Every structure is written in structure tokens, then in C-alpha cells.
Amino acid sequence: MVRLYEDHAVGGRATRRRRALRQFMATHNLKPAEWAKQAGLNSANAIYNFLQGRTQSLSLETLGRLAKVVPGTTVGQLTGEIISLTARETRTVTIRMAAEGGIWMRGAELEPGRQYEVAVPDVELPPSAYGIELRRGSLDAIYEPGSIGVCMPFGLFKETLRAGRKVVVQRVRADDMIEITVREIQADAGALWIVTRTAHRGLETAAIQVPNQYAGGLWLHNGDRVQILAVMLGIYTKL
């Protein structure tokens, strides 16, 4: 089973989680105080604070206790982020890369012995699709480190790059060391930029402008050679 993280900002995801929790409570006729008591929580304050928008999420520990009150319930069902999948609804992709800001390597891909396979939803992924593991400095302000991204080579991407699209970015220093990150496309002043979206201040880097009508290949930015290697098709995390 996998949990799908949609391509939306943290605030929007919190709104959807509140909606999912309210729907679950209505379906099972649960009230916050009664539910908290059955779950063994000291009070229902955490539930009230979340539903009223004072907090962005419930802790995994709290969600786990609440889920146990209704037999067969998973944490993902409470947050609305679970897709229950059978083997026929999944396909396997190979994790070929690891995206981590500030880590410079000799090659873009993981060594063959460090590559691994994971099952993801089979949403008509192209044969060229492959996986990349998101670590620190790669959209960790939106997705949890350890999330799995599924992408396709930029050269096979036939759509127009637009704001909000997530992309795999390669930077090559003068000494040929390589950094791989997953970043977000943003639009400003009539141009497209790639930005880090990281929660780690030490890994923040200035936005990089994408060449006009970019069709692939390298371009120079502050002495580095930059390239969009792939376009993200989905981002998932293992449950």
C-alpha cells in the first residue's frame, strides 16, 4: 500500500485533511470528546485545534490512537491520503536517483547496487518513467523526506512547462561534481524560475531562471551548468 501526496501546498493539504476527518467522524457518528476518550487521549483539544484551523495537522501518534477506535481503520483514511491498491493496480518503478540539496556526487544516478524498486499506483505511467527519492533540500517544505517521486525524462515531455510543475534539476560545478534536486517551477515577471521549496535554511539557493522556450540541454548559471533532467508525474510516500 502507498500513500499519495498530491501536488499542493501544505495549507491546502491541511484543508483537505480537515474535510476528510470531518467526513470520517460523520460517517461513524463520532464526537471529538467521545472519540478522544475512547482513544485514550488526555483531552480532545488536539482534535478541536486541528478542526478549527489552529494547527495544520494531528500528530501521527494521535492519529494512530484515533484510528484504533474503529477496527480496520488506517491513519490514511483519517487524513484522506490513502489509496488502497491491489497488486493489479500498481506497477514497479526503479529508484535510480536520490535528490538532496548540497550533496555533490560524481554521477547523477545511484550506483546499480544502491538502486531499488518500489510499487506505485499504475496511473498510465509511460514506459520511460523512473523513480527518485526525495531527501533534504528537495521540496521538503511540501513533502516528507523519503517520499518517492515518479518522473519521466524531460526530452520525452511534450507539454509546456508551467508554474507549479515539479522538475528534477541537475547542477554541475566546474570540477564536474553533480547535485541532483527536485524543485518547483514558478512564474514571475514573464519568466519561469526553478525554486528549492526547502525547510532547511542552509540548503536554500537563489531561484534560477529557465531559458526562454527551454527545450532541454544545459545552461550556465553562476558558473554552474544547469539542466532540467526530468518532469515529475507524481510524488508518493511509503506507508
C-alpha positions as CSV (number, residue, x, y, z in Angstrom):
1,M,0.0,0.0,0.0
2,V,1.2,3.5,-0.7
3,R,0.1,7.0,0.3
4,L,-0.3,9.6,-2.4
5,Y,0.8,13.1,-1.8
6,E,-0.9,15.4,-4.2
7,D,1.0,18.4,-5.7
8,H,-0.5,21.1,-3.5
9,A,0.9,23.4,-0.8
10,V,0.9,22.5,2.9
11,G,-2.0,24.8,3.7
12,G,-4.2,23.2,1.0
13,R,-3.4,19.7,2.2
14,A,-4.4,20.7,5.8
15,T,-7.8,21.8,4.5
16,R,-8.3,18.5,2.7
17,R,-7.3,16.6,5.8
18,R,-9.8,18.5,7.9
19,R,-12.5,17.7,5.4
20,A,-11.6,14.0,5.4
21,L,-11.6,13.9,9.2
22,R,-15.0,15.6,9.4
23,Q,-16.4,13.2,6.9
24,F,-15.0,10.2,8.8
25,M,-16.5,11.5,12.0
26,A,-19.9,12.0,10.4
27,T,-19.8,8.5,8.8
28,H,-19.1,6.8,12.1
29,N,-21.1,9.2,14.2
30,L,-18.1,10.3,16.3
31,K,-17.9,13.4,18.5
32,P,-14.4,14.8,19.4
33,A,-14.7,14.4,23.2
34,E,-16.1,10.9,23.0
35,W,-13.7,9.8,20.3
36,A,-10.7,11.2,22.3
37,K,-11.8,9.4,25.4
38,Q,-12.2,6.0,23.6
39,A,-8.7,6.6,22.0
40,G,-7.2,7.1,25.5
41,L,-6.2,10.7,24.9
42,N,-6.0,13.1,27.8
43,S,-8.4,15.5,26.1
44,A,-10.0,16.4,22.8
45,N,-8.0,19.6,22.5
46,A,-5.8,18.4,19.7
47,I,-8.9,17.4,17.6
48,Y,-10.6,20.7,18.2
49,N,-7.5,22.7,17.5
50,F,-7.0,20.9,14.2
51,L,-10.6,21.1,13.1
52,Q,-10.8,24.8,13.9
53,G,-7.6,25.6,12.0
54,R,-5.3,26.4,14.9
55,T,-2.9,23.6,13.9
56,Q,-2.0,22.2,10.5
57,S,-2.1,18.5,11.4
58,L,-2.6,15.9,14.1
59,S,0.5,14.0,15.3
60,L,1.0,10.5,13.9
61,E,0.7,9.2,17.5
62,T,-2.7,10.9,17.9
63,L,-3.9,9.7,14.5
64,G,-2.8,6.2,15.3
65,R,-4.8,6.1,18.6
66,L,-7.9,7.6,16.9
67,A,-7.7,5.0,14.1
68,K,-7.8,2.1,16.5
69,V,-11.2,3.1,17.9
70,V,-12.8,2.0,14.6
71,P,-11.4,-1.5,13.8
72,G,-9.8,-1.8,10.4
73,T,-9.2,1.9,10.1
74,T,-5.8,3.2,8.8
75,V,-4.2,6.6,9.6
76,G,-4.5,7.4,5.9
77,Q,-8.3,7.0,6.0
78,L,-8.5,9.7,8.6
79,T,-6.4,12.1,6.6
80,G,-7.9,11.2,3.2
81,E,-4.5,10.4,1.8
82,I,-4.7,6.7,1.4
83,I,-5.3,4.9,-1.9
84,S,-5.9,1.2,-1.2
85,L,-4.4,-0.7,-4.1
86,T,-4.3,-4.3,-5.2
87,A,-1.3,-5.7,-7.0
88,R,-3.1,-5.3,-10.3
89,E,-3.4,-1.5,-9.7
90,T,0.3,-1.0,-9.1
91,R,3.4,-1.1,-11.1
92,T,7.0,-1.2,-10.2
93,V,9.5,1.6,-10.8
94,T,13.2,1.6,-10.2
95,I,14.6,4.3,-7.9
96,R,17.5,5.5,-10.0
97,M,18.3,8.8,-8.3
98,A,18.4,10.5,-4.9
99,A,17.6,14.2,-4.7
100,E,19.4,16.1,-1.9
101,G,20.4,19.7,-1.8
102,G,24.0,20.4,-1.0
103,I,25.2,16.9,-1.8
104,W,27.6,16.7,-4.7
105,M,28.4,13.4,-6.4
106,R,30.5,12.0,-9.3
107,G,27.4,10.8,-11.1
108,A,23.7,11.7,-11.4
109,E,22.4,8.2,-10.8
110,L,22.8,5.9,-7.8
111,E,25.2,3.1,-8.2
112,P,23.5,0.0,-9.5
113,G,23.8,-1.8,-6.2
114,R,22.0,1.1,-4.4
115,Q,19.1,1.3,-6.8
116,Y,15.9,-0.3,-5.7
117,E,12.3,-0.9,-6.8
118,V,9.0,0.3,-5.3
119,A,5.4,-0.2,-6.2
120,V,3.4,2.9,-7.1
121,P,-0.1,3.5,-8.4
122,D,-0.4,2.5,-12.1
123,V,-1.8,5.7,-13.4
124,E,-0.9,5.1,-17.0
125,L,2.7,5.8,-16.4
126,P,4.9,5.9,-19.6
127,P,7.4,3.1,-20.1
128,S,10.2,5.7,-19.6
129,A,9.0,6.5,-16.0
130,Y,11.5,6.0,-13.2
131,G,11.8,6.9,-9.5
132,I,13.7,9.4,-7.5
133,E,14.0,9.5,-3.7
134,L,13.4,13.0,-2.2
135,R,15.7,13.9,0.6
136,R,16.6,17.2,2.4
137,G,16.6,20.2,0.2
138,S,14.2,18.7,-2.4
139,L,10.7,20.1,-1.8
140,D,10.9,19.1,1.9
141,A,8.8,22.2,2.7
142,I,5.9,20.3,1.0
143,Y,6.7,16.6,1.1
144,E,8.3,14.5,3.8
145,P,11.9,13.5,3.2
146,G,11.9,9.9,2.0
147,S,9.0,10.5,-0.4
148,I,9.2,8.8,-3.8
149,G,8.9,10.8,-6.9
150,V,8.0,9.3,-10.3
151,C,9.2,11.2,-13.3
152,M,9.8,11.0,-17.0
153,P,12.8,12.3,-19.0
154,F,12.4,15.9,-20.0
155,G,13.2,15.1,-23.6
156,L,10.0,13.0,-23.7
157,F,7.8,15.6,-22.1
158,K,5.5,17.0,-24.7
159,E,3.7,19.6,-22.6
160,T,4.6,23.2,-21.9
161,L,6.4,23.9,-18.6
162,R,4.1,25.9,-16.3
163,A,4.2,27.3,-12.8
164,G,3.6,24.6,-10.2
165,R,5.3,21.8,-12.1
166,K,7.9,19.9,-10.2
167,V,11.1,19.0,-12.0
168,V,14.4,17.2,-11.5
169,V,17.3,19.6,-11.7
170,Q,21.0,18.8,-12.2
171,R,23.7,21.3,-11.4
172,V,27.3,20.6,-12.4
173,R,30.2,22.5,-10.9
174,A,33.4,23.5,-12.6
175,D,35.0,20.3,-11.0
176,D,32.3,18.2,-12.7
177,M,30.7,17.3,-9.3
178,I,26.9,16.9,-9.6
179,E,24.0,17.9,-7.4
180,I,20.5,16.5,-8.0
181,T,17.4,18.2,-6.6
182,V,13.7,18.3,-7.2
183,R,12.4,21.8,-7.5
184,E,9.3,23.7,-8.4
185,I,8.7,25.9,-11.4
186,Q,7.4,29.4,-10.6
187,A,6.5,32.3,-12.8
188,D,7.5,35.9,-12.2
189,A,8.0,38.9,-14.4
190,G,7.1,37.0,-17.6
191,A,9.8,34.3,-16.9
192,L,9.9,30.8,-15.4
193,W,12.2,30.1,-12.4
194,I,13.1,26.9,-10.6
195,V,13.0,27.3,-6.8
196,T,14.1,25.0,-4.0
197,R,11.0,24.9,-1.6
198,T,13.1,23.6,1.3
199,A,12.5,24.0,5.0
200,H,16.3,24.0,5.7
201,R,17.7,27.5,5.6
202,G,21.2,26.2,4.9
203,L,20.0,24.5,1.7
204,E,18.1,27.4,0.3
205,T,19.5,28.6,-3.0
206,A,18.5,31.6,-5.2
207,A,15.9,31.0,-7.8
208,I,17.3,30.0,-11.2
209,Q,15.8,31.5,-14.3
210,V,14.9,29.0,-17.0
211,P,15.9,30.0,-20.5
212,N,13.1,31.3,-22.7
213,Q,11.3,28.5,-24.6
214,Y,13.6,25.9,-22.9
215,A,13.7,22.7,-24.9
216,G,16.3,20.8,-22.9
217,G,20.1,20.8,-22.5
218,L,22.4,22.7,-20.3
219,W,22.6,26.4,-19.5
220,L,25.0,28.4,-17.4
221,H,24.1,30.0,-14.0
222,N,26.7,31.5,-11.7
223,G,29.4,29.2,-13.1
224,D,27.3,26.0,-12.8
225,R,25.9,24.1,-15.7
226,V,22.2,23.6,-15.1
227,Q,19.8,21.2,-16.7
228,I,16.2,20.0,-16.2
229,L,16.6,16.2,-16.4
230,A,13.0,15.1,-15.8
231,V,9.5,16.2,-15.0
232,M,7.6,14.8,-12.0
233,L,4.5,12.8,-12.7
234,G,3.6,12.0,-9.1
235,I,5.0,12.0,-5.6
236,Y,4.3,9.2,-3.1
237,T,5.5,8.1,0.3
238,K,5.6,4.5,1.6
239,L,3.2,3.7,4.4
